[in-house]
């Protein structure tokens, strides 16, 4: 009997076609929201392999719903929403997509910078309400991006370097900080100057976050860090939501300790704090750094590669708990 695969949201047609050629596929047709937990549990009970997307939470309860579950093959870059320890204990391989989203995420990152600094959200809302400011001297006057100082936190990686590359097109000075300094040649190639963390926060007009989420980076931006920033500074986060203490961010924005924020990720995702949704100086996008049609198609097909490898009895190329394959 062919393996049964459950896909939690629609995927690119080319990937769906390949998947159906390899297995019996059931696909949730609703892409408007993550699958409710009870529905996910019900689906897992009838599946051999689960194909979740970014916002699906594959926790202990979901994994326990089917003792015969063979694998979880995710379309996310990191397994943040999957209880990998529980999957490993149960002998369930977990696969992800390799980090191929750097350029697309850097595009969005820079778009958020421009949108929040130039008050594009406010201008859009004004026009949709029938207004038009004309030549008023200071109406919707925002902040410049060109020639400003950009600080990349954890910015020595692929996405941070891609953002730095774009920043030079705007004649920006680029600072970066990370736990490990890059070789001098890399700094020169990407036009980045290494500075201590606190200095970066104090000097930067735009602070862009790029570290992985772990015990050390969770809430690494909180009240102390916001207090160091310029009142004219903007913070941009396309990395992971919990890197910012969201309550502290709301306090900083409310008290005008910083000028604004551009956010693609959230601490309690997919929930977005009501206070953030109401603020005009905050631009919000729904975790869409990789939301480029051609890229999403590539990502879906990589998941299919992982699935096909598992079905063929060969090691999948992107397994995060490869030790279970040796059992």
Backbone bond lengths (Angstrom), bond angles and torsions (degrees), N, CA, C in turn:
res aa  C-N    CA-C-N  psi(-1)  N-CA   C-N-CA  omega(-1)  CA-C   N-CA-C  phi
1 X - - - 1.460 - - 1.528 110.05 -
2 X 1.326 115.63 136.96 1.461 119.68 -179.09 1.523 110.59 -70.27
3 X 1.324 114.84 148.49 1.457 120.59 -179.51 1.527 110.62 -64.55
4 X 1.316 114.76 148.59 1.468 121.74 178.45 1.532 108.99 -102.35
5 X 1.321 116.01 128.30 1.464 121.38 -178.33 1.518 109.15 -122.56
6 X 1.321 115.38 133.08 1.465 119.63 176.19 1.524 108.84 -111.27
7 X 1.335 115.80 125.67 1.466 122.95 179.21 1.524 107.61 -108.71
8 X 1.327 116.69 125.89 1.463 120.31 -169.32 1.526 114.93 -78.27
9 X 1.343 117.68 -15.96 1.460 121.64 175.73 1.520 108.44 -149.97
10 X 1.332 118.08 161.44 1.462 119.90 177.63 1.529 111.38 -59.61
11 X 1.326 115.76 144.61 1.466 121.92 178.36 1.521 109.34 -125.43
12 X 1.311 116.71 173.14 1.464 121.96 -178.43 1.525 110.86 -55.36
13 X 1.322 115.78 143.26 1.465 120.91 -175.35 1.523 112.23 -58.89
14 X 1.325 117.64 -39.03 1.468 119.74 -178.16 1.519 110.99 -64.25
15 X 1.337 116.75 -38.48 1.461 120.48 178.80 1.521 110.86 -71.51
16 X 1.327 116.51 -40.98 1.466 120.20 179.12 1.527 110.77 -61.76
17 X 1.325 116.31 -39.29 1.466 120.36 179.52 1.525 110.93 -63.44
18 X 1.324 116.82 -45.00 1.471 120.56 178.68 1.523 111.18 -64.25
19 X 1.324 115.57 -39.36 1.457 119.88 -178.74 1.523 110.59 -65.23
20 X 1.321 116.58 -42.12 1.471 120.39 -179.81 1.525 111.64 -67.97
21 X 1.313 116.72 -26.02 1.464 119.21 176.59 1.519 111.55 -72.62
22 X 1.334 116.10 -21.65 1.465 120.27 -175.88 1.515 113.64 -101.47
23 X 1.340 117.32 -20.12 1.461 119.11 -172.43 1.526 110.33 -160.39
24 X 1.323 114.86 174.20 1.463 121.50 172.98 1.527 107.75 -86.00
25 X 1.307 116.36 120.09 1.463 120.82 -170.86 1.524 111.19 -113.78
26 X 1.313 115.01 131.21 1.461 122.01 167.98 1.519 106.92 -116.15
27 X 1.331 115.95 128.95 1.466 119.85 -175.51 1.524 110.12 -126.57
28 X 1.307 116.24 127.07 1.457 120.99 174.50 1.528 108.53 -66.86
29 X 1.340 119.04 123.66 1.468 120.17 -175.87 1.521 114.45 -79.77
30 X 1.332 117.97 -7.85 1.465 121.84 -174.20 1.525 110.77 -93.75
31 X 1.321 116.45 117.43 1.467 120.37 178.96 1.525 112.10 -106.45
32 X 1.335 117.12 9.06 1.463 120.23 -173.68 1.519 113.41 -81.53
33 X 1.326 117.94 -17.26 1.465 120.38 -177.20 1.521 108.94 -161.18
34 X 1.327 117.15 159.11 1.468 119.35 174.75 1.523 110.25 -62.33
35 X 1.308 116.12 150.30 1.458 121.37 179.67 1.529 109.33 -65.25
36 X 1.335 118.89 128.17 1.471 119.97 176.17 1.525 111.17 -55.74
37 X 1.313 115.81 148.64 1.461 120.83 -173.55 1.521 112.38 -56.63
38 X 1.325 117.18 -43.34 1.464 119.06 -177.98 1.526 111.07 -63.73
39 X 1.333 116.75 -35.89 1.467 120.57 177.22 1.522 111.21 -69.57
40 X 1.329 115.89 -38.17 1.460 119.72 178.86 1.523 110.50 -65.07
41 X 1.318 116.82 -42.26 1.467 120.74 178.12 1.521 110.29 -62.04
42 X 1.333 116.78 -43.87 1.468 120.18 179.29 1.525 111.15 -62.28
43 X 1.333 116.81 -38.21 1.465 120.59 -179.97 1.517 111.53 -69.58
44 X 1.336 116.90 -40.99 1.465 121.07 -178.70 1.522 111.17 -62.69
45 X 1.305 117.12 -33.45 1.470 120.59 -179.64 1.525 112.11 -60.23
46 X 1.334 116.44 -24.69 1.463 120.86 -176.77 1.531 112.22 -107.84
47 X 1.322 117.04 12.32 1.468 120.04 -174.82 1.519 111.77 -119.08
48 X 1.325 115.05 152.05 1.463 121.02 170.55 1.529 110.56 -94.18
49 X 1.329 115.61 -33.87 1.462 121.71 179.46 1.523 108.42 -133.28
50 X 1.318 115.92 134.98 1.461 121.35 176.94 1.524 109.13 -103.07
51 X 1.321 116.20 132.58 1.463 124.46 179.26 1.534 107.10 -115.49
52 X 1.358 117.58 85.01 1.464 119.88 -179.36 1.520 112.18 -89.76
53 X 1.322 115.00 162.17 1.454 121.16 173.64 1.523 109.71 -107.52
54 X 1.305 116.24 -173.84 1.460 121.90 -167.30 1.520 114.44 -54.21
55 X 1.327 117.78 -47.34 1.459 119.89 -170.49 1.521 113.84 -90.65
56 X 1.302 118.41 1.61 1.460 120.26 176.71 1.519 109.63 -73.60
57 X 1.323 116.87 136.38 1.459 122.19 179.80 1.524 108.98 -104.34
58 X 1.314 114.93 104.75 1.464 121.23 -179.14 1.524 106.74 -98.64
59 X 1.326 115.68 86.49 1.459 120.50 -174.97 1.526 111.42 -99.50
60 X 1.313 115.53 -170.34 1.462 121.59 -177.34 1.531 111.44 -56.71
61 X 1.327 116.95 -42.18 1.464 120.53 -178.34 1.523 111.45 -64.00
62 X 1.320 115.90 -41.76 1.468 119.99 179.76 1.526 110.30 -64.73
63 X 1.318 116.77 -45.48 1.466 120.72 -179.08 1.521 111.56 -66.13
64 X 1.330 116.62 -33.47 1.466 120.37 -178.92 1.522 112.42 -75.82
65 X 1.336 116.99 -14.18 1.461 120.11 -176.23 1.520 112.66 -66.72
66 X 1.337 116.75 -22.71 1.466 120.09 -178.71 1.525 109.57 -140.28
67 X 1.334 117.67 98.39 1.471 120.86 179.93 1.527 113.55 -60.35
68 X 1.333 116.79 -16.73 1.463 120.64 -178.18 1.530 112.72 -101.16
69 X 1.324 117.40 9.71 1.464 120.31 178.63 1.528 109.81 -59.14
70 X 1.321 116.28 128.42 1.462 120.56 -173.00 1.525 113.81 -91.16
71 X 1.328 117.36 -29.31 1.470 119.14 -177.02 1.519 110.70 -168.72
72 X 1.336 114.26 157.42 1.464 122.37 169.79 1.522 106.29 -120.93
73 X 1.325 116.31 113.08 1.466 121.59 -176.74 1.526 108.38 -112.97
74 X 1.324 115.58 99.32 1.461 121.99 -171.04 1.523 112.21 -91.00
75 X 1.336 114.85 151.28 1.458 120.74 176.09 1.526 111.45 -96.97
76 X 1.317 117.05 17.20 1.463 122.06 177.52 1.528 110.20 -97.33
77 X 1.333 115.25 159.99 1.460 120.54 178.91 1.523 110.97 -76.65
78 X 1.316 116.12 -35.68 1.463 121.57 177.87 1.523 108.91 -123.69
79 X 1.326 117.86 154.60 1.468 120.25 -177.38 1.523 112.83 -90.22
80 X 1.343 117.45 37.71 1.462 120.64 -174.43 1.522 112.92 -57.42
81 X 1.315 117.52 -34.80 1.459 120.50 -177.10 1.512 114.34 -88.45
82 X 1.316 117.51 5.29 1.467 121.98 -176.50 1.520 109.30 -115.82
83 X 1.315 116.63 135.46 1.467 120.94 175.33 1.529 107.39 -79.60
84 X 1.328 114.88 85.44 1.469 120.06 -175.21 1.523 111.03 -65.17
85 X 1.322 117.46 -36.84 1.466 120.38 179.48 1.524 110.61 -61.61
86 X 1.322 116.49 -43.21 1.470 120.22 178.77 1.523 110.55 -66.91
87 X 1.332 116.63 -42.06 1.463 119.77 178.07 1.522 110.73 -61.16
88 X 1.313 116.59 -42.54 1.465 120.76 179.34 1.518 110.74 -63.25
89 X 1.317 116.97 -43.07 1.464 120.56 178.64 1.521 111.48 -61.09
90 X 1.310 116.44 -29.80 1.463 121.34 179.82 1.529 112.50 -91.53
91 X 1.337 116.67 -0.18 1.456 120.05 179.48 1.515 113.77 75.32
92 X 1.321 116.91 25.59 1.467 121.75 -177.36 1.529 109.73 -100.21
93 X 1.322 119.09 117.81 1.468 120.26 176.11 1.530 111.05 -65.96
94 X 1.316 115.89 141.96 1.464 122.35 175.36 1.525 107.64 -121.33
95 X 1.320 116.46 123.60 1.462 120.05 178.57 1.524 110.08 -116.55
96 X 1.329 115.23 154.57 1.463 122.20 179.06 1.527 108.61 -133.20
97 X 1.313 115.43 -172.87 1.461 122.57 176.59 1.526 107.78 -104.45
98 X 1.314 119.40 137.68 1.471 120.37 179.22 1.527 111.05 -64.95
99 X 1.333 117.66 163.57 1.470 121.12 -174.94 1.523 113.19 -74.14
100 X 1.336 115.07 82.88 1.466 120.82 -177.43 1.531 112.03 -111.51
101 X 1.337 116.52 11.51 1.467 119.41 -172.33 1.528 112.95 -100.36
102 X 1.330 117.64 11.60 1.460 120.71 -172.08 1.515 114.79 -57.92
103 X 1.324 117.48 -50.27 1.462 120.09 -176.21 1.524 111.03 -66.82
104 X 1.320 117.21 -43.40 1.464 120.45 -179.52 1.524 111.09 -64.03
105 X 1.325 116.54 -42.28 1.463 119.84 179.94 1.520 111.03 -67.90
106 X 1.324 116.96 -37.46 1.471 120.14 177.28 1.525 111.14 -63.40
107 X 1.329 116.95 -38.21 1.468 120.07 176.16 1.526 110.48 -58.96
108 X 1.334 115.92 -49.23 1.461 119.87 -179.33 1.524 110.83 -63.81
109 X 1.319 116.08 -41.27 1.457 121.46 179.73 1.530 110.73 -55.93
110 X 1.326 115.29 -46.92 1.462 119.06 -179.32 1.524 110.93 -70.58
111 X 1.333 115.83 -34.30 1.460 119.01 175.83 1.516 112.25 -61.44
112 X 1.331 117.04 -40.34 1.463 120.64 177.14 1.524 111.18 -64.06
113 X 1.336 116.32 -40.19 1.466 120.18 177.94 1.523 110.90 -57.61
114 X 1.311 115.69 -49.89 1.460 119.90 -177.55 1.525 110.71 -66.97
115 X 1.337 116.37 -43.07 1.463 120.27 -176.09 1.520 112.25 -62.00
116 X 1.342 116.81 -43.49 1.466 118.45 -177.49 1.528 111.20 -76.67
117 X 1.331 117.44 -37.17 1.468 119.75 -178.98 1.526 111.80 -68.33
118 X 1.327 116.51 -39.30 1.466 120.96 -176.75 1.528 112.86 -94.79
119 X 1.330 116.48 8.54 1.469 122.94 173.64 1.528 112.14 57.59
120 X 1.325 115.79 40.13 1.459 120.69 -176.85 1.527 112.09 -66.38
121 X 1.330 116.97 -35.94 1.465 119.91 178.78 1.526 110.22 -61.44
122 X 1.329 116.44 -43.58 1.459 120.30 -179.51 1.532 111.21 -65.62
123 X 1.325 116.23 -40.23 1.452 119.76 178.19 1.513 112.34 -64.08
124 X 1.318 116.14 -40.81 1.461 121.06 178.35 1.530 110.45 -61.64
125 X 1.333 116.31 -46.40 1.464 120.80 -178.97 1.533 111.07 -63.87
126 X 1.329 116.36 -38.50 1.462 120.23 179.86 1.525 111.22 -61.03
127 X 1.335 115.94 -46.66 1.460 119.72 -178.86 1.519 111.70 -66.50
128 X 1.315 117.17 -38.40 1.470 120.12 -179.83 1.527 111.79 -66.42
129 X 1.325 116.18 -22.74 1.468 120.41 176.86 1.534 111.96 -89.64
130 X 1.338 116.31 2.42 1.457 119.85 177.25 1.508 115.02 94.78
131 X 1.323 117.92 4.22 1.453 120.73 -179.39 1.516 112.40 -89.09
132 X 1.311 115.32 164.89 1.468 121.29 173.95 1.524 106.88 -160.61
133 X 1.344 117.70 115.02 1.467 119.64 -172.17 1.513 114.80 -74.23
134 X 1.318 117.83 -13.85 1.454 119.59 -178.87 1.510 112.09 62.74
135 X 1.318 116.93 -136.69 1.460 120.87 -175.37 1.508 114.13 -99.32
136 X 1.330 117.93 24.12 1.461 119.69 179.57 1.527 109.87 -56.18
137 X 1.310 116.27 136.58 1.459 120.35 -168.11 1.517 114.33 -66.30
138 X 1.318 117.72 -34.42 1.465 118.25 -174.12 1.517 113.91 -124.14
139 X 1.328 116.86 4.50 1.459 118.59 -177.42 1.526 110.18 -70.96
140 X 1.320 116.47 128.72 1.467 123.67 -178.30 1.528 112.20 59.44
141 X 1.312 117.18 24.33 1.464 119.65 176.14 1.523 108.86 -70.35
142 X 1.312 115.78 121.70 1.454 120.68 -176.92 1.510 112.41 -108.06
143 X 1.317 114.95 -152.17 1.465 121.80 -178.14 1.518 110.05 -111.42
144 X 1.311 116.35 146.36 1.462 121.00 176.38 1.523 110.40 -71.65
145 X 1.306 115.69 152.87 1.465 122.19 172.15 1.528 109.26 -106.66
146 X 1.314 116.24 -44.44 1.466 120.57 -179.60 1.525 110.95 -59.17
147 X 1.329 114.88 135.99 1.448 120.78 175.58 1.513 115.43 78.87
148 X 1.322 117.64 2.57 1.461 121.03 -178.27 1.526 111.20 -88.69
149 X 1.336 115.57 176.59 1.464 121.86 -179.65 1.521 109.04 -100.96
150 X 1.317 115.71 123.92 1.463 122.53 178.04 1.520 109.08 -107.20
151 X 1.317 116.80 125.39 1.455 121.67 177.02 1.510 111.14 -109.18
152 X 1.319 116.90 122.32 1.461 122.78 -178.85 1.523 109.13 -102.48
153 X 1.312 117.29 113.19 1.462 122.27 177.80 1.523 107.95 -89.28
154 X 1.348 116.29 121.31 1.455 118.86 -172.73 1.514 110.60 66.29
155 X 1.319 115.61 31.41 1.457 120.71 -168.38 1.506 116.56 -89.73
156 X 1.330 118.04 12.82 1.454 119.03 -179.65 1.511 114.17 -86.38
157 X 1.337 116.51 -1.23 1.457 120.30 -178.74 1.515 112.59 -87.56
158 X 1.328 114.39 -170.42 1.465 120.77 -173.09 1.535 112.04 -60.92
159 X 1.330 117.27 -47.81 1.462 119.71 -176.64 1.523 110.55 -70.79
160 X 1.322 117.31 -42.65 1.459 120.01 178.71 1.518 112.03 -58.91
161 X 1.330 116.23 -42.39 1.468 119.34 179.20 1.525 111.10 -65.93
162 X 1.342 116.14 -35.99 1.467 119.48 178.17 1.526 111.04 -66.88
163 X 1.331 117.24 -37.10 1.463 120.55 175.84 1.531 110.00 -65.97
164 X 1.334 116.67 -41.63 1.464 120.58 178.71 1.526 110.96 -59.29
165 X 1.313 116.16 -41.34 1.463 120.73 179.40 1.530 110.82 -59.22
166 X 1.319 116.24 -42.53 1.461 120.27 178.76 1.529 111.32 -68.60
167 X 1.324 115.72 -36.62 1.467 120.12 -177.53 1.521 111.92 -61.59
168 X 1.318 117.33 -33.99 1.462 119.71 -178.59 1.522 111.41 -67.60
169 X 1.331 116.66 -25.06 1.461 119.51 173.47 1.518 112.29 -67.29
170 X 1.325 116.27 -17.53 1.461 122.04 177.20 1.529 111.34 -106.83
171 X 1.310 116.32 17.93 1.477 122.26 177.97 1.519 112.43 54.32
172 X 1.318 116.60 37.62 1.458 120.86 -179.66 1.525 110.84 -88.98
173 X 1.315 116.02 148.53 1.461 121.56 169.02 1.524 106.95 -84.68
174 X 1.326 117.67 129.40 1.462 121.05 -174.90 1.524 110.37 -112.78
175 X 1.320 115.64 119.19 1.460 123.33 173.19 1.516 108.35 -105.78
176 X 1.325 116.71 153.98 1.461 118.00 173.60 1.517 109.75 -146.62
177 X 1.312 114.16 155.60 1.462 122.19 173.84 1.516 108.27 -141.20
178 X 1.325 115.77 143.66 1.451 122.00 174.38 1.507 108.94 -160.22
179 X 1.310 117.65 169.47 1.466 119.87 -179.46 1.521 112.94 -64.26
180 X 1.330 116.56 -23.02 1.469 120.59 178.14 1.531 108.73 -130.91
181 X 1.301 115.59 126.76 1.455 119.69 178.73 1.525 109.88 -73.33
182 X 1.324 116.55 142.38 1.456 121.63 178.51 1.529 109.90 -77.59
183 X 1.337 117.81 157.32 1.470 119.97 174.93 1.532 110.92 -57.80
184 X 1.314 115.62 150.49 1.465 120.89 -177.40 1.524 111.72 -56.42
185 X 1.321 116.52 -35.48 1.464 119.41 179.70 1.522 111.21 -63.35
186 X 1.350 117.17 -40.90 1.460 120.52 178.41 1.524 110.83 -65.19
187 X 1.328 116.09 -41.10 1.464 119.46 178.53 1.527 110.63 -60.01
188 X 1.312 115.60 -41.53 1.460 119.78 -179.73 1.521 110.85 -68.55
189 X 1.340 116.63 -42.83 1.465 120.48 -178.57 1.525 111.76 -60.48
190 X 1.335 116.48 -38.55 1.463 120.20 -176.40 1.527 112.67 -101.57
191 X 1.327 116.65 4.11 1.459 120.19 175.84 1.512 113.52 60.60
192 X 1.336 116.72 43.82 1.456 121.72 -177.56 1.522 109.84 -118.51
193 X 1.323 116.71 138.53 1.465 122.10 177.70 1.523 109.07 -110.18
194 X 1.338 115.91 128.72 1.464 120.88 -179.47 1.523 109.92 -81.72
195 X 1.340 116.00 130.52 1.467 121.01 177.07 1.521 108.63 -137.57
196 X 1.335 118.42 158.58 1.462 120.57 174.71 1.531 111.09 -59.48
197 X 1.321 115.21 154.29 1.463 122.18 -175.22 1.530 111.80 -54.36
198 X 1.321 117.27 -51.85 1.464 120.00 -176.65 1.524 111.80 -64.05
199 X 1.325 116.81 -36.23 1.464 119.41 178.28 1.518 110.60 -64.59
200 X 1.330 116.27 -40.27 1.463 120.03 177.83 1.523 110.21 -58.96
201 X 1.331 116.38 -46.07 1.465 120.05 -178.93 1.522 111.32 -62.20
202 X 1.314 117.47 -38.49 1.465 121.68 -177.15 1.531 112.34 -72.95
203 X 1.324 117.47 -35.41 1.464 120.60 -171.91 1.520 114.30 -91.46
204 X 1.314 117.89 -23.28 1.466 120.51 -168.25 1.528 112.92 -80.01
205 X 1.324 114.82 141.18 1.466 121.41 171.11 1.523 110.73 -86.24
206 X 1.326 115.83 -30.30 1.463 122.48 175.35 1.522 107.38 -129.21
207 X 1.315 116.92 128.91 1.463 121.98 179.09 1.515 107.21 -115.23
208 X 1.317 116.05 115.97 1.459 122.44 -174.41 1.524 109.31 -113.53
209 X 1.328 116.52 129.08 1.462 121.65 -172.42 1.521 111.51 -99.48
210 X 1.355 115.54 132.34 1.465 120.45 -177.44 1.529 115.08 -141.01
211 X 1.327 120.44 15.41 1.470 118.76 179.99 1.520 111.36 -80.47
212 X 1.333 117.51 160.74 1.464 120.03 170.59 1.523 109.04 -71.52
213 X 1.309 116.55 160.17 1.464 120.34 176.46 1.522 109.39 -89.24
214 X 1.321 116.04 121.40 1.461 121.45 175.36 1.530 108.14 -153.19
215 X 1.314 116.44 -173.28 1.455 119.82 -177.82 1.509 113.80 -60.36
216 X 1.323 117.08 -30.77 1.461 120.35 -178.37 1.525 112.98 -82.39
217 X 1.316 116.82 -27.32 1.467 118.94 -175.96 1.523 113.51 -98.23
218 X 1.316 118.19 -12.58 1.470 119.91 177.23 1.540 109.01 -61.89
219 X 1.323 115.79 124.89 1.474 122.50 -179.18 1.530 112.26 59.64
220 X 1.333 116.74 30.87 1.463 118.01 177.47 1.531 111.43 -69.18
221 X 1.333 116.51 -18.58 1.460 121.28 173.28 1.524 107.61 -110.14
222 X 1.326 116.25 106.21 1.464 121.65 -178.24 1.530 109.23 -138.21
223 X 1.313 117.47 -157.73 1.468 120.63 -173.71 1.528 112.74 -56.35
224 X 1.332 117.44 -43.88 1.465 120.34 -178.46 1.516 110.83 -60.21
225 X 1.318 115.60 -44.02 1.467 120.08 -176.48 1.533 110.86 -69.49
226 X 1.334 116.91 -41.92 1.468 118.68 178.54 1.526 111.14 -62.77
227 X 1.326 116.86 -33.98 1.468 120.48 179.93 1.522 112.07 -65.34
228 X 1.334 117.18 -23.86 1.462 121.12 179.40 1.527 112.73 -82.13
229 X 1.315 117.32 -19.07 1.462 120.91 -174.03 1.518 111.66 -78.36
230 X 1.325 114.56 156.92 1.458 120.56 174.41 1.533 109.88 -65.90
231 X 1.316 118.27 147.66 1.470 119.26 174.54 1.523 112.52 -67.34
232 X 1.328 116.61 -12.56 1.471 121.81 177.50 1.527 112.25 -98.73
233 X 1.323 117.53 5.16 1.470 121.11 -174.91 1.524 111.51 -83.47
234 X 1.335 114.26 154.32 1.460 122.23 175.06 1.522 108.50 -120.04
235 X 1.329 116.72 142.81 1.459 120.29 176.13 1.522 108.98 -111.88
236 X 1.334 115.62 137.43 1.462 122.56 -176.94 1.522 108.10 -123.83
237 X 1.331 116.88 130.50 1.466 119.78 179.36 1.520 110.78 -133.31
238 X 1.332 115.49 110.35 1.467 121.75 171.81 1.528 109.91 -118.44
239 X 1.325 116.93 15.07 1.470 121.34 -176.30 1.523 110.11 -92.13
240 X 1.334 116.74 -91.72 1.459 121.84 177.08 1.526 108.23 -139.50
241 X 1.323 116.26 138.40 1.449 121.67 -173.57 1.514 115.72 -55.87
242 X 1.347 118.77 -47.75 1.473 119.49 -174.74 1.525 114.98 -68.43
243 X 1.328 118.48 -3.24 1.465 119.69 172.99 1.532 109.73 -61.36
244 X 1.325 115.96 -32.28 1.467 121.33 175.73 1.523 109.20 -98.97
245 X 1.312 116.06 133.09 1.462 121.75 167.94 1.531 105.91 -72.22
246 X 1.323 116.40 103.05 1.460 120.26 -170.36 1.531 112.61 -64.03
247 X 1.320 116.74 -35.20 1.469 119.34 177.28 1.525 110.36 -63.71
248 X 1.331 116.29 -39.16 1.464 120.40 177.59 1.527 110.95 -67.55
249 X 1.329 116.93 -37.16 1.464 120.57 176.90 1.526 110.39 -61.27
250 X 1.313 116.19 -45.43 1.468 119.85 179.90 1.525 110.42 -62.21
251 X 1.326 116.41 -40.54 1.471 119.17 176.78 1.526 111.01 -62.55
252 X 1.325 116.72 -44.42 1.469 120.72 -178.41 1.526 111.49 -62.89
253 X 1.322 116.62 -40.03 1.462 120.42 178.94 1.528 111.09 -70.21
254 X 1.321 116.02 -43.09 1.467 120.52 -178.97 1.520 111.36 -63.22
255 X 1.333 116.08 -39.49 1.468 121.24 -177.64 1.530 112.68 -89.22
256 X 1.336 115.99 3.56 1.471 122.53 178.37 1.527 112.67 60.98
257 X 1.332 115.67 33.92 1.464 119.82 173.08 1.524 110.52 -72.60
258 X 1.344 116.06 -25.67 1.462 121.73 172.96 1.524 107.77 -134.01
259 X 1.346 116.11 166.48 1.467 120.14 -173.42 1.517 113.68 -86.45
260 X 1.332 117.56 -27.90 1.451 118.47 -176.92 1.510 111.72 174.95
261 X 1.338 115.18 -179.07 1.463 120.89 -177.89 1.519 110.24 -148.14
262 X 1.327 115.08 147.22 1.456 122.69 171.14 1.513 107.55 -120.78
263 X 1.319 117.25 116.61 1.464 121.41 -170.50 1.522 111.56 -126.03
264 X 1.320 114.80 132.19 1.465 121.07 172.83 1.523 110.66 -113.88
265 X 1.327 117.01 -9.58 1.468 122.32 -176.56 1.529 108.67 -136.84
266 X 1.344 115.51 156.46 1.456 120.18 -169.61 1.518 110.75 -141.48
267 X 1.329 115.23 151.18 1.461 119.87 -175.01 1.520 112.20 -62.31
268 X 1.328 117.47 -38.03 1.466 120.95 -176.43 1.529 110.65 -116.10
269 X 1.290 115.14 36.90 1.460 123.23 -178.91 1.536 110.81 -52.35
270 X 1.351 117.89 137.41 1.471 127.73 9.49 1.534 115.49 -86.41
271 X 1.322 117.45 5.57 1.465 119.35 175.46 1.533 109.52 -74.93
272 X 1.310 115.33 137.96 1.467 121.54 177.20 1.525 107.42 -118.66
273 X 1.304 116.58 129.70 1.465 121.32 -176.29 1.528 111.17 -56.00
274 X 1.318 115.60 135.12 1.463 121.07 179.79 1.523 111.42 -56.42
275 X 1.322 116.85 -39.98 1.468 120.18 -179.19 1.521 111.57 -60.00
276 X 1.329 117.22 -40.39 1.463 120.28 179.28 1.521 110.82 -67.17
277 X 1.317 116.81 -39.42 1.465 120.14 -178.82 1.524 112.31 -65.51
278 X 1.315 117.04 -23.48 1.462 120.77 -177.75 1.526 113.43 -90.66
279 X 1.323 118.19 -11.63 1.467 120.90 -173.91 1.525 111.77 -85.13
280 X 1.329 116.28 128.97 1.460 120.87 -179.88 1.524 112.36 -72.39
281 X 1.330 117.30 -25.37 1.465 120.10 -177.40 1.525 112.47 -94.05
282 X 1.324 115.96 25.01 1.461 122.15 176.07 1.521 108.11 -128.57
283 X 1.324 116.89 125.56 1.463 122.03 175.32 1.522 107.66 -103.00
284 X 1.322 116.35 127.61 1.458 122.56 -174.67 1.521 110.89 -117.90
285 X 1.323 116.27 135.47 1.465 121.62 169.94 1.530 108.14 -131.96
286 X 1.337 117.72 153.44 1.468 121.54 -170.35 1.530 114.59 -89.99
287 X 1.328 117.53 66.23 1.467 123.28 177.96 1.533 109.88 47.08
288 X 1.311 114.98 63.98 1.460 120.94 -172.91 1.523 112.50 -121.99
289 X 1.329 116.39 29.42 1.456 119.44 -179.89 1.516 113.92 -57.55
290 X 1.326 116.63 -33.96 1.469 120.31 -179.69 1.521 112.42 -98.69
291 X 1.340 117.46 9.94 1.467 120.68 -172.94 1.523 112.24 -78.94
292 X 1.303 114.47 65.75 1.460 123.67 171.04 1.524 105.39 -119.79
293 X 1.320 117.53 126.30 1.463 120.52 -170.34 1.525 112.58 -53.40
294 X 1.318 116.75 -45.92 1.466 119.48 -177.94 1.521 111.35 -65.87
295 X 1.334 116.89 -36.68 1.461 120.52 179.61 1.520 110.87 -70.34
296 X 1.326 117.41 -43.22 1.462 120.12 178.94 1.534 110.78 -61.87
297 X 1.320 116.76 -33.36 1.465 119.49 176.94 1.527 110.31 -65.88
298 X 1.321 116.53 -43.39 1.466 120.46 177.05 1.523 110.29 -60.91
299 X 1.323 116.88 -43.97 1.461 120.89 -178.97 1.526 111.34 -61.62
300 X 1.325 116.59 -44.53 1.466 120.13 179.61 1.518 111.14 -62.12
301 X 1.319 116.57 -39.30 1.462 119.39 179.79 1.527 112.06 -70.72
302 X 1.321 117.48 -28.54 1.467 119.69 174.14 1.523 110.06 -65.98
303 X 1.334 116.52 -39.68 1.467 119.08 175.93 1.522 110.01 -61.39
304 X 1.317 116.61 -41.80 1.468 119.58 177.80 1.525 110.39 -61.72
305 X 1.323 117.74 -38.76 1.468 120.58 175.68 1.529 110.61 -57.13
306 X 1.334 115.90 -43.43 1.465 119.82 178.67 1.521 111.39 -63.85
307 X 1.322 116.12 -43.22 1.470 120.69 179.73 1.523 110.71 -62.24
308 X 1.319 116.06 -48.47 1.470 120.29 -177.99 1.526 110.73 -61.40
309 X 1.315 116.77 -40.52 1.466 119.82 177.97 1.523 110.72 -60.37
310 X 1.313 117.32 -45.04 1.467 120.82 179.18 1.519 111.24 -62.37
311 X 1.325 116.53 -42.70 1.465 120.04 -179.97 1.524 111.52 -66.55
312 X 1.329 116.21 -30.16 1.468 120.57 178.75 1.521 112.67 -83.22
313 X 1.328 116.11 -5.15 1.461 119.44 179.74 1.510 114.12 79.96
314 X 1.332 116.87 20.55 1.465 120.71 177.85 1.529 109.22 -111.70
315 X 1.332 118.29 155.04 1.465 120.39 -178.40 1.529 111.04 -62.65
316 X 1.322 118.54 127.39 1.465 120.02 176.92 1.522 109.76 -67.97
317 X 1.319 118.01 145.43 1.470 120.31 -172.76 1.522 115.28 -71.05
318 X 1.336 118.13 -14.93 1.466 119.06 -173.76 1.524 111.65 -132.25
319 X 1.329 115.92 51.89 1.461 121.72 -177.74 1.532 109.88 -91.92
320 X 1.335 117.14 128.68 1.467 120.46 -177.64 1.526 112.62 -89.34
321 X 1.312 117.77 -12.17 1.475 121.56 176.89 1.522 109.51 -131.21
322 X 1.325 114.52 58.90 1.465 121.23 -173.39 1.519 113.34 -58.59
323 X 1.331 117.65 -17.90 1.466 119.78 -179.15 1.525 112.23 -61.89
324 X 1.339 117.00 -26.03 1.468 118.16 -179.06 1.522 111.21 -71.50
325 X 1.332 116.94 -21.51 1.464 120.36 -179.82 1.520 111.88 -72.07
326 X 1.333 116.27 -16.72 1.463 120.57 -177.53 1.521 112.52 -90.93
327 X 1.329 116.21 -4.92 1.467 118.92 -177.51 1.518 111.02 -77.23
